[in-house]
Amino acid sequence: MSCRKQISRQPLRKGKNSMLPNSPKTDLIASICADTPHWASHTLKAWDENDFRAKQPFVNEKYWSSQHSINVFEVVGTAHPDYQGMCWLEFLEKGKRMRQNLQLQQSNPIYYLDEAVKLPTMYYIEIDNSGWHINGDGNHRTCIARFMFQGLSKTMLHGVNVESYRTDQQAFNAFNRLRIAAAIKNLPWIIESKRKTISREDTAGWMRERYAVSICINDLKNGILEELSVVEAIERADKIERTTKSLLASITSLLSRKKGS
C-alpha cells in the first residue's frame, strides 16, 4: 500500500478502519482515518552510522540526558533498518509491535502525557541539528505519540533518553583537505585527529562535555610528529593546495608549449 494512497482523505465508515484495515479499532485509529495529518506521508530517514563514526573524532560537544523532553515532530528518522524509508502512516499499520502498542495506548493514554521517565527507555540521537533519530527502543511509541499529539495540539514527549552531538566543522574540513592534499603530493604522512576534554558539567541524569579538537601529522620520512590547532591545520592545507596548483599550472604550461612547438 503506497503512502499516497493511504493519506487520501476518506470518510470513516462506522465500525471500520477504512484506511488502516490491519490496525486495531481504537479511538486513535478512528481519529486518524477521519482526519489524517499532512505529514503522515513523510518518510523516516535512515540514521547514517558510518557518517556518525566518521564525524565522531571531531565532536566538540556532547550532551546526554536520561530524562529529557523532545518535540516529537522533530523526530525525522530511525536507526532501525526495518522502518527506514517507511512513511509514518505505513509504519503505524505495519510496525511489528504496533498492534500491541496501539492497544496499550487505548488503555493508558496518560503514559504518553506523563512527565515521568518512560519505561521501557526511549532512545534518541542527533548530530549537528540533523533532527532526532530513534536509536533503540521507542520506534512504535514515537509514531503513536506523533499521531496522538497531533489531535491534542501537543508537541513535547517527556522522560526520554537523548544523545546530542556538535562537531567542529572547520577541523573536519581541514582534516579531509590535508589527507587529500597529502595523497596528491604523495607525502608519507599519517594524519589523525585528537580530542581533549576541556569542560564537563553533570548531575544525576544528565551530562555535557566540551572538547578541543586538533590535527596531528606524523611525517614518516622526516620522523616529525606535529599537533596543529584547527587554524594551523587550515593554513597548512592552504599552503599545500597553493603549491599543488602552482605545480599543476607549470606542468600544463609546459605541455602546452611542447604541443605548440
N, C-alpha and C positions, 0 to 999 in steps of 0.2 A: 504494500500500500504506500503510495507516494505521499510526501508531506503536503504537496499542493492539493491532492485530493482530500486529505484529512482535514485541512483547515477551511474548506469551503463551508460557508455558513448554512446550516440546515436546521429546520425546526425540530425540536426534540419530541419524539413520539412518547407518549406516556408509557412508562414501564420498559422502555428500550433505550439503549445507548447507541443511537444510530451511527455516530462517528467512531465510537470506540466499542465495537461489539464484543471484544475479548476482555474488556475490563469489568470489574465488579460493579454492581449497580449501587454506587454510593452517591451522597449528595454532591461531593466534589465533582465526580464524573458528569453528573447531570448538569451542573452549572457550566462546565467546560463545553459540553456539547451544545448548550444553549447560547453561549457567548464565548467563542474561542479567542484567546489573546492573539494579537498581531505577531508576537514573537514566537508563537508555537512552531513555526516552520524554520526557525533559526537552528543551525546545526551545532552540535557540540564539537568544539575544536579538540584536536589531539595535543596533549601535553608532550612537548618535544624534550625527552630526557637527554638525548645526545647533545642538543643545543644547551641545555641547562648545565651539563657536565663540562662543556667547553667554556662556559662563562663563569663557572664556579670559582676558578682561581683568581678571578678579577672582581669578586664581590667585595664591596667596601662597606656594606651594611647588611646585617641580618636581624630580622625581628621574628620572634616566636611567642605565641601565647596559646595556652590550653583552654582559655575561657573568653574568646573573642566574639565580637559581633560583626557580621558582614551583611552587606546589601546583596541579597540572594540573586538579584537581577544583574549583578556584576560577575556572576559565575558564567564563564564562557566555554568551559570545556572540561575534559576529564583525562586522567591517566589510564583509565580502564579501556583496553583495546576493543572490547565488545560493544561499547557505546559510542566510541568516537565516530563522527560522521552521521549519527542519527540526529533527527530533529527532536525537539523536546516532546512534541505530541506523539511521535513514533515511540520514543523511549517510554513515555507514560503508558503506552499499551503493551510494549514488547519487553520491557525490563524483566530480567529473570525472576526477581523477587518483588515485582511491582504489585501484583495482586495482594500479597500478604501485607505489604506496606500501606496500600490504599485502605485495606480493611482496618488496619491499626489506626490510621488517620481518622477514619469514620468513628471509631470507638473512643479515641482520645485526641481530639484536635488541639487541646491545650498544650500537648507536648511541643508543638511547633511554635507556640507563642511564649512558652515559659522561658525565663532568663537563666535557668539552671543549666549546668554543663550537660550537653547532650550525650546520652549513653544509648547504644554504642557510640564511641567517639566519631565525630565527623571531621574529616581532614581536608584542608585546602592549602594550595601553594600558588605563589605568583612570583614573577621576576620582572623588574623594570616596568611596572604598571601594565603588564600584558593581560590582566584580568585573572580572576580566580579560576583555578582548575581543581577539580575534586581529585584528591591524591590518596585514596584509600577508601574506607567505609564512608558512606554518605551519598552515593550516587542517586539512589532511588528517593531518599528523603529530600535531597536538594530539588529534584524535579517536582515532587509533590509540593514542596514549600513554595516554589515559584508560582504554580497554578493557584494554590490556596491563597497566597498573599495578594495575587492579582485581584481576586474577588473581594479581599478585605481592605484593599488600598494600603497595605503594609509593605515594608521593604526589608527590615532587619531580622536576621536569624541569629539567635544568641547562643552562647555557650559552646562554640566550636573551636577546633584546633587549627591554627594558621601558621604558615611559614611564609615570610615575605623577604625578598632579596633585592638589593640595588647593586648594580655593577659600575665600576669605573670605566666608562666607555672610552675615555681617552687612552687609558692603559691597555685596554683590549685592542683598540685600533693600532696603537704603537707597536704592540707585540706582534700583531699579524703583519704589519708593514715591515718590521725588522726581519721576520722569518722569510718573507717573500724576497726582500732585497738581498739577504744573505744567500738565498738559494740561487738567485740570478747571477750574483757575482762569485758563486761557488766558494763562499767563505766557510772555513771549518769552525763554525760556531754552534754551540748548544745554547738556545735561548729559552729561558723559563721565567715564569712569574713567581713572585714571592709576596706573601702577605704577613703583616704584623698587626696584632691586636692593639689598638690604641685606646679603646674605652669599652666598658661593659656596664650596663645598667640592668638590674634584675631584682625581682622579689618573687614570692611564690606565684607560679603560674604564668610568668612572662619574662622575656629577656630581649635586650637589644645590644648587639655588638657592632663596633665600627672598626674598620681595618684600613691600614695604609698599604697600597699596592706598589710594588717596584718591579723592575725588569732586570733579570740577571743574564749577562752574556759571558759564556765560558769559551774563550778563544783557545782552541786546542792546539793550534800551530805555535802560538807565542806563549802559551801557558799562563794567560792572564784571565782572571775572573773579575768582572765588573758588576756592581749593583747600581743601576741607574734609577733615578727618580723618573716619574712619568714625563716631566718636562725634558729631562736629559734624553730619555728614550725617543721622544718625538724629534728632538734636534738631531740625534744620531740617524734616525730614519730619513730625515730630510737631507742630510749630508750624503748618505749613501745613494739615495734616489737621484740627487743632483749629479753626482759623478757618473752614475749609470746612464742618465740621459745624455750627458756630455759625451760619454764613450760611444753610445749608440749614434749620436749625431755625427761624430767623427768617422765612424765606420760607414754610415750612409753617404757622407760626403765623398769618402774615398772610393766607394763603389760607383758613385755617380760619375766621378772623374775618369775611372777606368772604362766605364761603359761609353763615355763620350770620346775617348781617345781612339 
